Amino acid sequence: MTQELQRRGSYEKGVRRRQEILDRAIEVFAERGAQGTSLRAIGEAIGVSHAALKHYFDSREELLIEVYRAAEERSTLGDPPVGTTGPVGLMTHAARRNHGVPGLVQLYSTLVAGALENGHDAARSFFSARFRDLRGLLADRVREEQRDGHIRADITPDAAAALIIAASDGLQTQWLLDPSVDIEESLSLLESLLQGPVRS
Amino acid sequence: MTQELQRRGSYEKGVRRRQEILDRAIEVFAERGAQGTSLRAIGEAIGVSHAALKHYFDSREELLIEVYRAAEERSTLGDPPVGTTGPVGLMTHAARRNHGVPGLVQLYSTLVAGALENGHDAARSFFSARFRDLRGLLADRVREEQRDGHIRADITPDAAAALIIAASDGLQTQWLLDPSVDIEESLSLLESLLQGPVRS
């Protein structure tokens, strides 16, 4: 085996191992969230040595961000929202999916709150980019729905996109604190308002 | 001086001292948020001994909640929203006020994220009650506006109240991560949607 092949083999093994750690961490966090635990305690919970974790992730925050990113990508890939093409429908679908994994909603809140503080550069750049991309994606959906006559033409797509994301995030927070809050009812109210007046 | 009077004098002194600590803490947090500092570091920042802080507040979280509560009450008292009686107008007013004190928005996010995790009972009960009361208040405003013909009659007040709070909270988060997000534009979009169709 040449050195090049050895390096590649070892790199691929590293990528697999990192992936296994993320898989296991997602299971743990889906159940119980971040809970302010240290990198060491996380290692214990997922059965990975502290040294191994430090090898694959620079910090606790980087691990948590990667867990969140992997969990989000996986659920998006594994469960395409058939028939839900509207911008609010997409967020409702995501909220419904999150219903089953309150630990990930907790993890999301913890990371976003951290991102707002100084000194959390990894979280700040991840979430700034995530919100920006999501606003872009939803604004495009708003434009499409406006062309198709499903969303009022007098609405500014960017303002609507930020509003829809905010509504979805904020409702999930309220629901975690009080399960009687009906996320879907409020989101479907927003959807119908964007569509325009009900003909009576 | 009777013992009773001594006790009362000492009680009043304690209340005043606690209030002074909160005043000083609000100034510090308004500038820089909670930033994951310990109770000891907070004491240093506001020039109060760790022992004194422990005397007045059971934990770091209790101090932070009291700082948030006092700051919110103060700004509500000091600046009544004249002419903003609608539910979205109220939240827009609050968001505008928060614009000047990003540290308090950070503090709010930190406390709410903490409240979603287990083991943060003080924050959980404070924010559950705060959201419930705020939903009740805004739902009443929605009903009034419906009676006056300013909000569409076919809207469920409770669903609208949760939606308005969620929108305001979520937009402030997005704005802290990206100042180009226009909170007021998105909230005024929501307000106009609740009012009903624009006549063209």
HADDOCK unambig.tbl for C-alpha pairs under 7 A between the chains (distance, minus, plus):
assign (segid A and resid 35 and name CA) (segid B and resid 117 and name CA) 5.79 0.50 0.50
assign (segid A and resid 35 and name CA) (segid B and resid 118 and name CA) 6.95 0.50 0.50
assign (segid A and resid 106 and name CA) (segid B and resid 116 and name CA) 6.02 0.50 0.50
assign (segid A and resid 106 and name CA) (segid B and resid 117 and name CA) 6.60 0.50 0.50
assign (segid A and resid 109 and name CA) (segid B and resid 113 and name CA) 5.18 0.50 0.50
assign (segid A and resid 110 and name CA) (segid B and resid 113 and name CA) 5.20 0.50 0.50
assign (segid A and resid 113 and name CA) (segid B and resid 109 and name CA) 5.17 0.50 0.50
assign (segid A and resid 113 and name CA) (segid B and resid 110 and name CA) 5.19 0.50 0.50
assign (segid A and resid 113 and name CA) (segid B and resid 113 and name CA) 6.46 0.50 0.50
assign (segid A and resid 116 and name CA) (segid B and resid 106 and name CA) 6.01 0.50 0.50
assign (segid A and resid 116 and name CA) (segid B and resid 176 and name CA) 6.54 0.50 0.50
assign (segid A and resid 116 and name CA) (segid B and resid 177 and name CA) 6.56 0.50 0.50
assign (segid A and resid 117 and name CA) (segid B and resid 35 and name CA) 5.79 0.50 0.50
assign (segid A and resid 117 and name CA) (segid B and resid 106 and name CA) 6.61 0.50 0.50
assign (segid A and resid 118 and name CA) (segid B and resid 35 and name CA) 6.95 0.50 0.50
assign (segid A and resid 128 and name CA) (segid B and resid 177 and name CA) 5.56 0.50 0.50
assign (segid A and resid 128 and name CA) (segid B and resid 178 and name CA) 6.63 0.50 0.50
assign (segid A and resid 159 and name CA) (segid B and resid 185 and name CA) 6.30 0.50 0.50
assign (segid A and resid 159 and name CA) (segid B and resid 186 and name CA) 4.76 0.50 0.50
assign (segid A and resid 160 and name CA) (segid B and resid 186 and name CA) 6.42 0.50 0.50
assign (segid A and resid 162 and name CA) (segid B and resid 171 and name CA) 6.83 0.50 0.50
assign (segid A and resid 162 and name CA) (segid B and resid 186 and name CA) 6.92 0.50 0.50
assign (segid A and resid 163 and name CA) (segid B and resid 167 and name CA) 6.01 0.50 0.50
assign (segid A and resid 163 and name CA) (segid B and resid 171 and name CA) 6.82 0.50 0.50
assign (segid A and resid 163 and name CA) (segid B and resid 186 and name CA) 5.63 0.50 0.50
assign (segid A and resid 166 and name CA) (segid B and resid 166 and name CA) 6.39 0.50 0.50
assign (segid A and resid 166 and name CA) (segid B and resid 167 and name CA) 4.87 0.50 0.50
assign (segid A and resid 166 and name CA) (segid B and resid 170 and name CA) 3.81 0.50 0.50
assign (segid A and resid 166 and name CA) (segid B and resid 171 and name CA) 5.26 0.50 0.50
assign (segid A and resid 167 and name CA) (segid B and resid 163 and name CA) 6.01 0.50 0.50
assign (segid A and resid 167 and name CA) (segid B and resid 166 and name CA) 4.88 0.50 0.50
assign (segid A and resid 167 and name CA) (segid B and resid 167 and name CA) 4.44 0.50 0.50
assign (segid A and resid 167 and name CA) (segid B and resid 170 and name CA) 6.40 0.50 0.50
assign (segid A and resid 169 and name CA) (segid B and resid 170 and name CA) 6.05 0.50 0.50
assign (segid A and resid 170 and name CA) (segid B and resid 166 and name CA) 3.82 0.50 0.50
assign (segid A and resid 170 and name CA) (segid B and resid 167 and name CA) 6.40 0.50 0.50
assign (segid A and resid 170 and name CA) (segid B and resid 169 and name CA) 6.05 0.50 0.50
assign (segid A and resid 170 and name CA) (segid B and resid 170 and name CA) 5.31 0.50 0.50
assign (segid A and resid 171 and name CA) (segid B and resid 162 and name CA) 6.83 0.50 0.50
assign (segid A and resid 171 and name CA) (segid B and resid 163 and name CA) 6.83 0.50 0.50
assign (segid A and resid 171 and name CA) (segid B and resid 166 and name CA) 5.26 0.50 0.50
assign (segid A and resid 176 and name CA) (segid B and resid 116 and name CA) 6.54 0.50 0.50
assign (segid A and resid 177 and name CA) (segid B and resid 116 and name CA) 6.56 0.50 0.50
assign (segid A and resid 177 and name CA) (segid B and resid 128 and name CA) 5.57 0.50 0.50
assign (segid A and resid 178 and name CA) (segid B and resid 128 and name CA) 6.63 0.50 0.50
assign (segid A and resid 185 and name CA) (segid B and resid 159 and name CA) 6.30 0.50 0.50
assign (segid A and resid 186 and name CA) (segid B and resid 159 and name CA) 4.76 0.50 0.50
assign (segid A and resid 186 and name CA) (segid B and resid 160 and name CA) 6.42 0.50 0.50
assign (segid A and resid 186 and name CA) (segid B and resid 162 and name CA) 6.92 0.50 0.50
assign (segid A and resid 186 and name CA) (segid B and resid 163 and name CA) 5.63 0.50 0.50
assign (segid A and resid 193 and name CA) (segid B and resid 193 and name CA) 5.68 0.50 0.50
assign (segid A and resid 193 and name CA) (segid B and resid 194 and name CA) 6.97 0.50 0.50
assign (segid A and resid 194 and name CA) (segid B and resid 193 and name CA) 6.96 0.50 0.50
assign (segid A and resid 196 and name CA) (segid B and resid 197 and name CA) 6.56 0.50 0.50
assign (segid A and resid 197 and name CA) (segid B and resid 196 and name CA) 6.62 0.50 0.50
assign (segid A and resid 197 and name CA) (segid B and resid 197 and name CA) 6.00 0.50 0.50
